[in-house]
Each structure stands twice: as C-alpha cells, then as structure tokens.
Amino acid sequence: MEFSESVDTARMHAAKALELLDKYGIPATPRNYAVWYTYVNDRFPDLTKTLNVLITNKLNFTSQKNDELYDRFFTNNDEGIALQETSRQIEEQVGRVLTMMGDASGDVEDFGKSLTNRLGDIAKSSGLDSIRDAVQALALETQAMQQSNAVLQEKLKQSSQEIASLRQNLEDVQREAMTDALTGIANRKMFDTTLRRRAMEAMEEGTPLCLALTDIDFFKKFNDTYGHQTGDQVLKLVASILQGNVKGNDLAARYGGEEFAVILPRTELPDAHTLCEKIRNAVSTKRIRNRQTGEEMGNITLSIGIAVFRPGEALSDFIHRSDEGLYFAKGHGRNQTVLETQLESA
C-alpha cells in the first residue's frame, strides 16, 4: 500500500498511531505499527471498519489477534491469489492496448482509402509528376503501416491468449493447493484461511458464525480391520455427504485424518444443529460394502461438536470449544451432535 501525504501529515499520523498502540497496550512492532498507521490514515476502509468494531466491542488486542489483523490486511499466504491478480491485470492491460490498436487500425485504413482516392484524382491530371510520385509513395507507406499494424495486432492477440492460459493455470494451481487430494473437498489450509476471513466478517457485520468439528467413530478399528483402501473410500463418502449438504458461503473441509470441519457463516446455533443432524443421519444410514468382494461391512457413524463464534475471541479458542463438544460426544456414546451450550449445563 502506498501513501501520498505531506511530511507534516505523516508525522501527525505516526504520532497518533503510536498513541493508539500505547492506549490499547499493543507492542510497537513494525507489523502492529503498519496496521494502526493505516487505520489512522484511513486509506483502507475494510481495516478501519474492522478495528472500529473491535474497539467498540472492547476487544483485548492479544498477540494472536494482532497477528491475525496483519495477516488479514497486509499479507496473503496464498501466493497463487496474488499471481492470479497480477495476471488478470496484465490481461486487462493487453485488452485495452488491443482495443486501441483496433481503433488505430480502422483510422489508418480510412486514411489509406482517402489517400488512394486522391491519388486517383491526381493521376488523371496532367503535369505535377513530382507531386503524384510523392503522394503515391505516401500511399505505399500507408499500406505498409496497415500491414505492420495487422502483424502487431495479431501478436497482441496471441499474447492475450497466452496470458489468459497462464491465469487459468494459476487458478488450477490455487485450487489444487486448497483441495484435499484424497476427498476432493477443501483442505486444512483452506479451512484456516476461510475461518479467519469468516470470523472477521462476523465481527464486522454482527452476524453469527458456527463451526462444527466431526470425527468418524471407530475409524481406526475400521481401517485396521478392512484395510486402508476401504478406509479411504469411507473418507470419500463422508466428504461427499458433507459437501452435498453445504451451500452458499458454507465450507466443508477435511480437518485432518478422519476429522472434518464445517464452517457455517450467518448461521444460528439451532440451524447449525439441524444441518449437522441431517449430515449425521445421512452418514449413519449408508451401508458400507467392499467394492471388489461385495462384502457387507456395516455402517459408520459420526460424532459432532458445534460452537458459535464470540466476537473478539482467538480462533484457537473458537476451535477448542467446538472440539470439546466433539470429544464430549465421543465420550458419551458417540453418533451424536453436541452443542457448546450443552457443555455449560453438563
């Protein structure tokens, strides 16, 4: 981000930023200073809005929260996104040049026709051979210009196509980097990135955000009994059911091993509970069969824990509360969904 301001204004903003860092007990590190200088400068509306919400909610600016703010607004862990944006801008620029060249080509073509017509008139007249020769030469130059412009235009078109192809490749790489190779749904990296973004949005908009963590019951025993290939098929089945039940901005992700996560923005706890029960029942009614032998291997079940985000809390605390619900479910019979509110009265 670049700033164009006078030295006096910059000095004033710097002093104010340091004052706010001191006021909220935030260490004056370069990263924290960058966040609050930008806030004082008011050149980044999203950052300003987010900090205003956090200040209004009297958030304790912990080291983790400060890092989350910097990462959200000043860095991007997904290099593919930055490359994608760069290639998009290049493509747009080439497109603009191509349009201008197309317009220029039309102008040159009209100019050539006009000169050719005048040349015909002059050619019919008597005398002034030198003028006729000069105009004829000019017409030839114009034709050469048209040909040269056509070659340039074709090269620009080819470049634009190459850039478009590059952008598609970048999008493919980005998608692969955010996708679990086995199940085809979002991976842990995508989960972390999305949860951070949705938590910020929840604070900015004042909307609920729920997180469900789910684990396949007795998966290790199932895996050891029937083999890893069958275990992989079970993971794919669960992922498919999760993916089939989320919509809009919801995200189903493989959290790790046999554990999955569902991020539910703008969703109240009762609605999250209803969805997770639907998912749990869908999984438990599926009969697992060995594709090669046809052997029936019974059913699998899920244990699920759900928590709702508390504005300003560390994401690790949010995840931990969902995890507590999950392990309460596993420790009290499995194959059930437990809300964080149930733990408060347990």
C-alpha positions in Angstrom: 0.0 0.0 0.0 1.3 3.4 -0.9 0.6 6.8 0.8 0.9 10.2 -0.8 0.9 12.7 2.0 3.0 15.6 3.3 5.7 15.1 5.8 3.7 17.0 8.5 0.7 14.8 7.9 2.7 11.7 8.0 4.3 12.8 11.3 0.9 13.5 12.7 -0.4 10.1 11.7 2.7 8.4 13.1 2.2 10.1 16.5 -1.5 9.2 16.6 -0.7 5.5 15.7 1.9 5.3 18.4 -0.6 6.9 20.8 -3.2 4.2 20.0 -0.7 1.4 20.3 0.1 2.6 23.8 -3.6 3.1 24.7 -4.5 -0.4 23.8 -1.4 -2.0 25.2 -0.1 -3.2 21.8 3.6 -3.6 21.3 5.0 -1.1 18.8 6.4 -3.7 16.4 6.7 -2.8 12.7 3.7 -5.1 11.9 1.5 -3.5 14.6 2.6 -0.1 13.6 1.7 -0.7 10.0 -1.8 -1.8 11.0 -2.5 1.2 13.2 -0.8 3.8 10.9 -3.1 2.6 8.1 -6.1 2.9 10.5 -5.2 6.5 11.4 -4.5 7.3 7.7 -8.0 5.9 6.9 -6.9 4.7 3.4 -8.2 1.2 3.8 -12.0 1.2 4.6 -12.1 -2.5 5.4 -9.4 -2.2 8.0 -10.9 0.9 9.5 -14.3 -0.7 9.8 -12.9 -3.9 11.4 -10.8 -2.0 14.0 -13.8 0.2 14.8 -15.9 -2.9 15.5 -13.2 -4.4 17.7 -12.7 -1.2 19.6 -16.4 -0.9 20.2 -16.6 -4.5 21.5 -13.7 -3.6 23.8 -11.5 -6.4 22.4 -8.3 -7.3 24.2 -5.7 -6.9 21.5 -3.7 -10.1 22.2 -0.5 -11.0 20.3 -2.5 -13.6 18.3 -5.2 -11.0 17.4 -2.6 -8.5 16.3 -1.0 -11.1 14.0 -4.4 -12.0 12.6 -5.1 -8.4 11.7 -1.8 -8.0 10.0 -2.2 -11.3 8.1 -5.7 -10.4 7.0 -4.9 -6.9 5.6 -1.2 -6.9 4.8 -0.2 -10.4 3.7 -1.7 -13.2 1.7 -0.5 -16.7 2.5 -1.8 -17.9 -0.9 0.8 -16.8 -3.4 -1.5 -18.1 -6.2 -4.1 -15.5 -5.5 -1.5 -12.7 -5.8 -0.2 -14.2 -9.1 -3.7 -14.6 -10.3 -4.5 -10.9 -9.7 -1.3 -9.9 -11.4 -2.0 -11.9 -14.5 -5.6 -10.6 -14.6 -4.3 -7.0 -14.6 -1.8 -7.8 -17.3 -4.6 -9.4 -19.4 -6.8 -6.3 -18.9 -4.0 -4.1 -19.9 -3.3 -6.0 -23.1 -7.0 -6.0 -23.8 -7.0 -2.2 -23.6 -4.0 -1.9 -25.9 -5.6 -4.3 -28.3 -8.7 -2.2 -28.4 -6.7 0.9 -29.1 -4.8 -0.8 -31.8 -8.0 -1.9 -33.3 -9.3 1.6 -33.4 -6.0 2.8 -34.8 -6.2 0.2 -37.5 -9.6 1.5 -38.5 -8.3 5.0 -38.7 -5.2 4.0 -40.7 -7.4 2.0 -43.1 -9.7 5.0 -43.7 -6.7 7.2 -44.2 -5.3 4.8 -46.8 -8.6 4.8 -48.7 -8.7 8.6 -48.7 -5.1 8.9 -50.0 -5.8 6.2 -52.6 -8.8 8.2 -53.9 -6.8 11.4 -54.0 -4.1 9.6 -55.8 -6.5 8.5 -58.5 -7.7 12.1 -59.0 -4.1 13.4 -59.3 -3.2 10.6 -61.6 -5.8 11.7 -64.1 -4.5 15.2 -64.2 -1.6 16.5 -66.4 1.7 17.5 -65.0 2.8 17.7 -61.4 4.6 14.4 -61.8 6.6 15.0 -58.7 3.5 15.6 -56.6 1.9 12.4 -58.0 5.1 10.4 -57.2 5.2 11.8 -53.6 1.5 11.0 -53.0 2.0 7.5 -54.4 4.9 6.9 -52.1 2.8 8.1 -49.2 0.0 5.7 -50.2 2.6 2.9 -50.3 3.8 3.8 -46.8 0.3 3.9 -45.6 -0.3 0.4 -46.9 2.9 -0.8 -45.2 1.7 0.8 -42.0 -1.6 -1.1 -42.2 0.3 -4.4 -42.8 2.6 -3.7 -39.9 -0.3 -2.8 -37.6 -2.0 -6.1 -38.6 1.1 -8.0 -37.6 1.3 -6.2 -34.3 -2.4 -6.7 -33.6 -2.1 -10.4 -34.2 0.9 -10.6 -31.8 -1.1 -8.8 -29.1 -3.9 -11.2 -29.6 -1.6 -14.1 -29.2 -0.1 -12.5 -26.0 -3.6 -12.0 -24.6 -4.4 -15.7 -25.2 -1.2 -16.8 -23.6 -1.9 -14.6 -20.5 -5.4 -16.0 -20.3 -4.0 -19.5 -20.4 -1.5 -18.6 -17.7 -4.2 -17.2 -15.5 -6.2 -20.5 -15.9 -3.1 -22.4 -14.9 -2.7 -20.2 -11.8 -6.3 -20.8 -10.9 -5.8 -24.6 -11.2 -2.7 -24.4 -9.0 -4.5 -22.3 -6.5 -7.5 -24.7 -6.4 -5.2 -27.7 -6.0 -3.3 -26.0 -3.2 -6.6 -25.6 -1.3 -8.0 -29.0 -2.0 -7.6 -32.3 -0.1 -6.1 -34.7 -2.6 -8.0 -37.8 -1.4 -11.5 -36.5 -0.8 -11.6 -33.5 -3.2 -13.0 -31.1 -0.6 -11.3 -28.1 1.0 -8.1 -29.0 2.9 -6.7 -27.7 6.2 -5.1 -24.7 4.6 -8.3 -23.6 3.0 -10.1 -24.2 6.3 -7.7 -21.9 8.2 -7.9 -19.2 5.6 -11.7 -19.3 5.4 -12.3 -19.4 9.1 -10.1 -16.3 9.6 -12.0 -14.4 6.9 -15.4 -15.5 8.1 -14.6 -14.5 11.7 -13.6 -11.0 10.6 -16.8 -10.8 8.6 -18.9 -11.9 11.6 -17.4 -9.2 13.7 -17.8 -6.5 11.0 -21.4 -7.4 10.2 -22.5 -8.5 13.7 -23.7 -11.9 12.3 -23.4 -15.4 13.8 -20.7 -17.9 12.8 -20.8 -21.5 13.7 -18.1 -24.2 13.5 -18.8 -27.9 13.5 -16.0 -30.4 14.0 -16.8 -34.0 13.2 -15.0 -37.3 13.6 -15.7 -40.8 12.2 -16.4 -43.1 15.1 -14.1 -46.1 15.5 -12.4 -45.3 12.2 -9.0 -46.7 13.3 -10.6 -50.0 14.1 -12.5 -50.0 10.8 -9.3 -49.1 8.9 -7.3 -51.8 10.7 -10.0 -54.4 10.0 -10.8 -53.8 6.4 -7.6 -52.0 5.1 -6.6 -48.5 4.1 -8.2 -48.6 0.7 -11.6 -49.3 2.2 -10.8 -46.6 4.8 -10.1 -44.1 2.0 -13.5 -45.0 0.5 -15.2 -44.2 3.8 -13.4 -40.8 4.0 -14.5 -40.0 0.4 -18.1 -41.0 1.3 -18.2 -38.7 4.4 -16.7 -35.9 2.4 -19.2 -36.3 -0.3 -22.1 -36.2 2.1 -20.7 -33.1 3.8 -20.2 -31.3 0.5 -23.7 -32.2 -0.6 -25.2 -30.6 2.4 -23.4 -27.2 2.5 -24.4 -24.3 0.3 -23.5 -20.6 -0.4 -20.6 -19.5 1.8 -20.6 -22.6 3.9 -17.4 -24.6 3.7 -16.8 -28.3 4.3 -13.2 -29.3 4.8 -11.0 -32.2 5.8 -9.5 -31.0 9.1 -7.1 -33.9 9.4 -7.1 -37.7 9.4 -10.7 -38.8 9.9 -11.8 -35.4 11.3 -13.8 -33.0 9.2 -15.0 -29.4 9.7 -17.9 -27.4 8.5 -17.8 -23.5 8.7 -21.3 -22.0 8.7 -21.3 -18.2 8.4 -24.6 -16.3 9.1 -25.9 -19.4 10.8 -27.5 -19.5 14.3 -26.7 -22.4 16.6 -30.1 -24.2 16.3 -29.8 -24.1 12.5 -26.3 -25.4 12.6 -27.6 -28.2 14.9 -30.3 -29.1 12.4 -27.8 -29.3 9.5 -25.4 -31.4 11.4 -28.1 -33.8 12.4 -29.1 -34.2 8.8 -25.4 -34.9 7.9 -25.0 -37.4 10.8 -28.2 -39.3 9.8 -27.2 -39.4 6.2 -23.9 -41.0 7.0 -25.3 -43.5 9.5 -27.8 -44.9 7.0 -25.2 -45.7 4.4 -24.3 -49.3 4.2 -20.6 -49.8 3.6 -19.7 -52.5 1.0 -16.4 -53.7 -0.3 -16.5 -52.8 -4.0 -14.3 -55.8 -5.0 -15.7 -58.6 -2.9 -19.2 -57.3 -2.2 -18.7 -57.9 1.5 -21.0 -56.0 3.8 -19.1 -54.1 6.4 -21.9 -52.4 8.3 -22.5 -48.7 9.0 -20.3 -45.8 10.1 -21.3 -43.0 12.4 -20.2 -39.5 13.2 -19.7 -37.6 16.4 -20.0 -33.8 16.0 -19.3 -30.8 18.2 -20.7 -27.3 17.4 -19.6 -23.9 18.8 -20.7 -20.3 17.9 -18.0 -17.6 17.5 -17.7 -15.0 20.2 -16.6 -11.6 18.7 -13.0 -10.8 19.5 -12.0 -14.3 20.8 -8.9 -16.0 19.4 -9.7 -18.5 16.7 -7.9 -21.2 18.7 -10.5 -20.8 21.5 -13.3 -21.0 19.0 -11.9 -24.2 17.6 -11.2 -25.6 21.0 -14.9 -25.2 22.1 -16.1 -27.0 19.1 -13.5 -29.7 19.7 -14.7 -30.0 23.3 -18.2 -30.7 22.1 -16.9 -33.3 19.7 -15.0 -35.2 22.4 -17.9 -35.0 24.8 -20.0 -36.7 22.1 -17.4 -39.4 21.6 -17.1 -39.9 25.3 -20.8 -40.2 25.9 -21.9 -42.8 23.4 -20.8 -41.4 20.0 -23.1 -41.0 17.0 -24.5 -37.7 18.3 -24.2 -33.9 17.9 -23.3 -31.9 21.0 -23.7 -28.1 21.2 -21.4 -25.9 23.3 -24.5 -24.8 25.3 -25.0 -28.5 26.4 -21.5 -28.5 27.9 -22.3 -25.5 30.1 -25.0 -27.5 31.9 -23.2 -30.8 31.8 
